[in-house]
Amino acid sequence: MTADTDLIEMYKPIARRHDTITEKLVRKARHAALIKLSISKNSNILDLGCGSGDMMYELMSRYKKHKLCFTGVDLSPHMIRKAKKKLKEAKKNGHHISLVCRDCIEHLETCGEYEYDLVSAAFLLSYVDSSELFPLVNTALKKGGKFVILTPSDNHLKNLEKVFFKFVMLYPSLSNWGSIPKIILNKTFSRTLPLEKTLKLLHEARFSKVKSRRKPIMSHVRFDDPVSFLRWMYKSVWAVRYSNIIREDTKETFFNEAAKYLEKNNVKVVNEPVRWGKPFKFTMPIYNIVAEK
Ligand SMILES: C[S@@+](CC[C@H](N)C(=O)[O-])C[C@H]1O[C@@H](n2cnc3c(N)ncnc32)[C@H](O)[C@@H]1O
């Protein structure tokens, strides 16, 4: 299997499940990003890695009378199917919607120059090579067109990943070691870059203005305890990459031992100490970047 087919497989259960926690985490950031945009009538909009279509759905609801023309691109057929269902109603407002099941780089390579007024990439940069993506987006945008990015802060994610792998190594009996070489071979580790590096790549891709708030949008959700947090993290954020690492029959022990390990070693998850059995608040710092051609 290639990394792409892995990704498609792994998004299957995610597409099926409506994950209310993930939605709660990203909704605030999506609002904050879209509220600042002003979109003209008949705009041509491309949503890269559109998932189940939330970004487009929100734009359609905000600009009911604008007769917008949307193209949503996603690698996962399951996500595209979900988006089709979600966006069916919106067509009645006169918006035009086209959903394409394809790799976003491939799509950009075949679309024309100066085609779009707006391109969005919400929570996509962890999966693609930004240095390849950004110049292609620039070409596809009209002059003055905008590229809107939402992306989690890489430090916090990488720190969590580091702790996760350390724990896996310390407790080999709880893990499925066979899946690790595949992860390494397929390079399915997060490709999220530090903010400064992302901004640099946008400048290099010849965007004329690049704006980002230095401070990320802090979205948070509360869990009854750290074990519930780890269970959610594993089946949502990490599911795409690491879903086979934990053995099915030792899953609960893994989460319990991991929560105790975090507490014992005083590991903070985005500044929040872990206390076994106590309520736990998880914060996800999300950057919103807008680049103009
Ligand atoms: C975390 S989800 C975000 C979905 C949506 N943008 C949102 O904000 O809810 C990432 C999406 O990117 C898609 N994806 C990952 N790599 C891709 C690629 N190379 N081309 C197109 N879509 C991709 C996944 O299938 C998934 O639906």
The ligand as an ORCA input file, in Angstrom:
! r2SCAN-3c Opt
* xyz 0 1
  C      -8.161     16.943      8.692
  S      -9.134     16.731      7.251
  C      -9.723     18.380      7.005
  C     -11.002     18.430      6.225
  C     -11.603     19.815      6.004
  N     -10.711     20.688      5.270
  C     -12.029     20.452      7.302
  O     -11.543     21.531      7.618
  O     -12.865     19.882      8.017
  C      -7.915     16.564      5.976
  C      -8.497     16.157      4.648
  O      -7.466     16.254      3.663
  C      -7.606     15.157      2.767
  N      -6.301     14.964      2.095
  C      -5.140     14.562      2.632
  N      -4.166     14.541      1.704
  C      -4.731     14.954      0.550
  C      -4.243     15.163     -0.758
  N      -2.961     14.932     -1.073
  N      -5.101     15.614     -1.703
  C      -6.403     15.848     -1.396
  N      -6.926     15.667     -0.174
  C      -6.108     15.227      0.801
  C      -8.066     14.011      3.639
  O      -8.686     12.980      2.885
  C      -9.022     14.720      4.592
  O     -10.349     14.703      4.139
*
